[in-house]
Amino acid sequence: MIATSDNKFDPFIVDVRKGLRRQEPQAIISPWKVIKVNREYGGDWFNIADVDGDGEVEIFSVKGKSPRVGSPGGSFVTSLCVQKLDGSILWTWGDPKAGKCQGVDKTARVHDIDNDGNMEVIVGTHGKMFILDGKTGKELHSFALPMDLYNDRMVFADIQGKGWRSDIVIKEAYTQLYAYTAEGKLIWHWVGGTGHTSTAVDIDNDGREEIMAGGADGEPPYPKTDAIVAINYEGKVVWKADPYQNSITNPFLSSLVEKYLVKQQHGDINIEAYIERPYARGKYKLMDGSIHFYTQTGHPDHVEVIRVCSDPADTRIAATLCQGNGVICADGYGNILWKRMLSYHCEMVRAGKLRNDVEGVQLCVDYDHIIRSNPRKPLAVFHEDGDLIGHYITNYARNHQPIDWNNDGKEKIIIGCDHLMLDGYGNIIAEFEIPEGLEPWIVGRGDCTGTGVQDAIYSVYTKSEDRESRQQWIYIFTNTNLPLAKRVKPEGTGVNFTFY
């Protein structure tokens, strides 16, 4: 993989896989808490929050059921379990025999939806939304959902401009969005290619959050014109960023692409070919000495708000492009500032201040859907201006988060499968201690200790091909080397925590 000639960095490539890496972790971090997840009522999809308001976080996990055979997404919640940090059950809800453990986003969250200081648990099932009391699990109220809405993901947003996130946005994979008040009044319904992600952010500083979604402009045929859209409080698209209109020069091709095209070339004839190779899947053209990569249509898998400014021109939003095989960065008006086509499917983009030697923040982007026979799974690091900083080669790069581990404003990268902490310079900082024979998967971050400092959170399993027979644990790691800050209310994984 190469960078453009005007790239400001000399990109690193560092293998972090055990047995293949040239440097070992500088430290081994032992877990602060290990909680065995109740797999009768809960499992796989989880949140961490102070559900009952006692000043200590709880583990909230759910089971679900796919709405129909061949469904492209969606999973109704069938049961849930809230557990204390000692593993004991605070309360359960639902039918434990109706669903399965599924590692996809669910319409289940913990949030103080009415801003009264007490947490509610909001749960979406087939045709109904339940608002439950966080302390007891007792139903506070419920409202009907359309029976043809196959729930896929739910986020909270301040659409009405109340000053807190009082509204519920439910997404169906991959065709529509519904926005409701907490009481069940429909605010708007939008039809379009939604993609995987829906993110709440006040783009225009009017006190109402827009919803960033991945999809078309709401006009048929929406699956063919995927883009990133900002939907306002009226359910109208205020702008659309379409990254699929033109061919672009790909600065991150592996050498095999160039060799393949040059081999096919005869004289000065331009060569066009579709290459089906890891890190280089797509349509390419060798034209006038330059390699061009033609983007495919696809939906944004993940939208990351880098920063929001009073002037939307200074706002920065990044998004990965599913089958579009890359990442883009746009401003608050929807203008695409840069595109980086990585020639492979990308899932998640996360922003963090990883380096002190340059201004701005950095972005981590993983390559996913790489064939099993290819063991190299890269995690790319970019500067916010689009320059490539480097690649970490991992066993699986999908799950990653920036974390301010030392509470100094400089973030590190924590990754799931290899359970490591990395920096923005190509160094392995630490390994999170997880016993041999267990498989770490999802990694999250959040204040679980009430110190005001971010902790690392891992969802860990016994190794098994049968998802239902696996046991699951939540491992929480905290930085014990830091002086204890003034105790605050622990935030857990946050209101709109997502596996994306």
N, C-alpha and C positions, 0 to 999 in steps of 0.2 A: 504494500500500500504506500502510495507516495503523496506528497503534498504539492501544492502549486509553487511555482518558482518564487512568488512574492510572499510566501508564508513567513510570518515573523518568527516562528519557532523552528528549531531542529527537532522534529517529532521523534519521540521515544517509542520503542516497542519492547514491552517488558512482559515476560511470561511469569504468571504468579501461581501456576499450578504446582501442587506438591510433587516433588520428584523431578520437576523440570525447571524450577526457578533457580536463578543464580544468587538470590539473596533470600535469607530467612527473616521472618518477622522479628522486629526489635523487642517485642513483648508478647506475652500470652495473657489474655484478659479472662478471668474467671467470672461466671455468672453471679449476679446479685440475687436473682430469684429464678427458680425453675418451677413452672406450674403445669401439671398434667391436665390436659384438656378433657373435659367430659365429652365423650364421643357418642353418648346416647341421645342427648338433646342438641349438642353443638358439634363443632368441628370444622377445620379448614378455614373458612372465612371468619375473621376475627376483628375486633376493635379492642382498644384499651382505653378506659375512661373511668372517672370517679362516678360510677353509676348511681350509688346510693348517697353520695354527698358526705361521707364520713372522713374525707381527707386522704383516703387511700384509694388507689386505682383498683379496678376489677377487670377481669378478662371476660369479654362478651363474644360468644361464638354462635354460629347458626348452621343449620342444615337446610337443604332446599331440594326442589324438584323441578326439572326442566318441563316447560309447558307442553311440549309435544315432541314427537319423534322427528328428528331432523331440524329442530329449531336452531337458527343461527346464533342464538344467544338467549339470555334470560334464564332466571331460575327463581321461582317463587319460594319464599321462606316458609318452611313447614314447622320448624321448632327452633328454640334458642335456649342458651344456658348462660347465666351470669355467675362467675366464680370469683371468690376472694383470692388473694395472693397465696394463701396456704392450701389452695385447691378445693376448699369447701364450697358448696353450692349456695349462693344467695337466693336465687329463684330460677325457675324454668317456665317455659311457655310453649304451647303448641303440641303437635302430635309427633313423638319421636320416631314412629314407624312409617311416617308418610314420606320422608325425604331421605337424602343421602348427603354424605360429606363431599362437597364440591369446592374446589379451589378457584372460584370465580367470584367477582363482585356480586353482592346481594343488595336488595333494597331493604337494608337493615342498618340503622345508625343510632348512636347515642348523642343527644343534643338537647340543650335547654331551649326548646322551640318557642316557648312563650316568655322567655327572659325573666322568669320569676326566681331564679337562683337554684331551682331544682331540675335535675336531669330527667328527660323523657327518653324512652326507647321507641323509635318509630320503625314499624315493620310493614312491609308491603307483601300481600299475598295475592292470589288470583281473585281479582275483582274487589279487593278491599284493602284499606290502609288502617292500621291500628296505631293509636298513640297510647303507650303504656307508662305507668308510673315507674321511675327508675328504682325507687326503694323497694317496691313490693312486686312489680310486674302486673299489678291490677290495671285493667283496661280503663283509661280515662275517657276516651271516645274513639269513634271510628267513622270512616266515610267510604263511600263506594268509589271504585275505580272502573274504568271501562273494561268489559270482559275480554276485549280483543287487545288489551295492553299487556304484552308479555314482558314483565319487568326485567330490566337488565342492570340498571344502576340508578342510584338516587343520590342527589346532592342537595344541600341547603343553600339558600341564597336570599339576599335582601332585595327582592324585586319590587316590593311596595315602598321601599324607602323608609322603613321604620327605625333604622339604626342598628338592627341586629338581623341575623339570618332567620327570618320568620316564615319563609316559604320553602316549599318542597318541589324539586324538579325531578321527575322520573323519566328515564330514558328506556326506550325499547331498541334492542339491536335488530336492525340498524335503520329504522325508518321514521320514528316520531319521538317528540318530546311533549310531556304534559307538565305544566306548572300549576301548583295548587297552593292556597293558603293552608295554614295548619288546621283550620276548621273544615277544609274540604271544598272550598269554593274554587272553581276553575278560573285561573287567571288568563292563561292562554294555552293553545294547542298548536304545535308546529309540526309540519310534515316535511321531511327531507332526510338525506342520508346522514344519520347522526354520528356514525363511526363509533369508536369505543368510549370516547371521553366526553364529558360535559363539565365545564369549569366555570365557577362564578367569579366575576371580577367587574369592578366599576370602571369601565373603559373611559367614559366621558366625564367622570367626576360630577355626576348629577345626583349622587346619593342613592342611586338604584343600580344594582348589579346586573350586568349583561351576562348571558350564558354563552360561553365559547363552546361550540360543538364542531364535530367533524362531519361535513356533509355538503349538500347542495343548497341552492337558494329557495328551496321549498316548491319549486315548479317541476312537474314531471318532464322528462324521466330522471329523477334525482340520482339513481345509482350511477349514471354515466358522467356526471359533472361534479364529482366530489371536490370539496374545498373546505376551508376553515371559515366558519361564519360566526358573527357576533349577533345574538338575538336580544332585543331590548325588552323592556317591561310590557310592551304591547304585543309581544310575540312576533315582531317584525325584524327582518334581517337588516341591520344598519350598515354592515359591510361584509364583503366576501373576499377572502384571500385565496386565489386559485393558483396553486403551484404547478399545475400540470399542462400549461398552455404551450410551452416551448421546449425544444431540446436545449440542453445545457452542457457545458464542458465539465467533465467529471474529474476533479483533482485527486481522487482517492482510489484510483484503479490499482489493482495488483498487476504486476508485470505480465502475468499470463494473458491479460486482455490485449495489451499492445502486441505481444508476440503472436497471438492468434490472428489479429487483424493484419499485421505486416506479412505474415506467412501467406495470407489469402490474397494479398495485393499483387497486382501485375502492372508494373510501370507506375504511371501517375493516376491510375483509375481509382476512384473513391470506392471503398469497401464498406458494406453494411452487413451486419450479422447479428443474430440472436445467440447469446452465449448462455448456456445452462451449466454454470459452475459456481461453487461456493465463493462468496464475496464478489461475484461478477455476473450475477444473473440479470439479464435484461438485453435490450436492443442497443447496439453500438454502431457507430459509423466513424471510419477513419477518413477525414476530409481535410485536405490541404495541410497535412501534417499534424492535425489535432484530433484527439479522440472525443467524440460526443456521445453522451448517454441520453436516451430518450425515456423520460419518465412514464410510468404506467399510472393509470387511475387507481385509486385506493383511498381509504379513509384515514384520517389522523388517528393514531392509536392513543396518543397521550399529548395533552396540552400543558405546558408549564409556563406560569407567569413569572418572568424574570424580575420585573419591577413595574410598578405603576407610578406615573408622574402626573403632575398637574397639567402639563402639556402632553396630549396623547402622542405627539411625535416622538417624545422621549420614552414612552412606554415600550417595553420589550416583551414579546410573547414567542415562545418556541413550540414547535410541534413535530412529532415524528410522523412519517408517512407510510404506514402499512405497506401495501404493495407498490407504493411510490418509491420505496427503497431509499429513504434518506431523512433529512431533518431540515426545517426551515426556521427562519427568525423573521418576525413581522413587528411593525410598530402598532400603536393604538388606533391608527386609521386603517389598518389592514394592508398596508404597503409591505410587500415582501422585501426585506433588506438583503437577505442572502439565502441561497439554497446550497446544501451540500448533499449530493447524491452518493450514498455509500455502496451502491450496487447490491444491497441486500436489505431484507426486511428489518425495520427498526421498531422497537416497541416503546421504550420509555426514554424520556429526556428529563434530566434533573439539573437544576441550577444551584451553584454554590460558589462561595469565595474560596477557591482552592489555592490561589497563589498570591503572594504579596509583591512580586516583582513586576506586575503589570496592573493597570487599572481595570476595573470592571470585574465581572464574574465569569465563571467557566461552566460549561455544559458537559454532562456525561450522557452518552447515547450508546445503547447496547445493540448488537447485531443478534437477531433472533431467527428462529425457523431455519437454522442451519442443519443440514443433513447429519444424522447421528454418526455416520462414518467419518465425519470431519470433526476431530476433537477440539479444534481451535475456535473459541467463542470470544470475539473481541468486544471490549468496552472502550469506545472512543472518547477522548476528552478534547473539547473545543474551547477556544475563547469565545466570548459573546459576539465578537466581530466576525466569527466564522473561521478563523485560523485554526488549523489542526495542531494540538499540543502533543498528542501521542495516543498510543493504544496499549491497554492492558489485555493480555491473552488469558482467558479464564476457562474453567470447565463449563460455566454457564453464566452469562452476564446479565440476564434479563432483570433480576431484582437488585437494585442498587439505590442508595440514598446518600446525599451529603449530610454531614453531621458536625456540629460545632462541639466536638468532644472535649476540648480543653477550655471551653467558654472564653475564648480569646478573639472571637470574630473571624477566625480562619478555620475553614471547614476541611474535613477529610471525607473520603468516600468509603462507605461500608457496602460490601457486596454479599449476596446471599449464599450461593452454592459453595463458594470457597471460604466463607465466613472470615473475611479479612478486612482490615482497614488500610486504605491506600491514601497517598497524597496526590497533589497535582503535578508532581515532578518526576514520577516514575518509581516511587519507593514504596515498599511494603512496610507499614508502620507497626501493625500488630495483628495477631490472630485471636479471634474469639473462641474460647475453649468449648468445644462440643465433642462429646465422646465418640470414639470410633464406632461404626455400626449405625449411627444416626445420620439422617440426611437433612441439613438445613435447607430451607426453601425461601419463604418470603422474609424480607428484612424491612423493618420499619424504624422510625425514630420518634421520640417524644419524651416529655418530662413525666416519668413514672414515679419518681422519688420525692417530688415536691420541693426540689432544691432550685428550680428555675433553670436547670441545665439539661440538655438533651441526653437521653439514654438510647442505647441500641437495643432493638427488639427482634428476635428471630423466632420464626415458626419452624419447628423441628419435628421430624418423623422417624419412625422405624422404617427401614427399607423394605418395600413390598410393592409388587406390581398391582395388588388389589388395594385400591384406595380405601375401601371400607374396613379392611382388616388392620390398617395402620394405626399405631398409637401416635398421638400428637402432644407436643409440649411447647410452651411458650418460654423462651429463654430471654431474660432481661439483664442487660449489662450496663453498669453505671461506672463512672470514673471516680474511683475512691481516692485518687490522688489530689482532688480538688478540695479546697476548704469549703465547708458547708455554707451555702448561701442562706439567706433568710428564707424560712419555709414558706412556700406559696401553695396554692391549690394546684395539684398535679393535673396537667392537661392531657396526658395520654397521647394517643396517636392523632388526635385532632378530629374536628367535626367531619371533614370530607375525606377522611383517609380512604385510600384506594389501592388495590393491587396493581393498578396502572400508574 
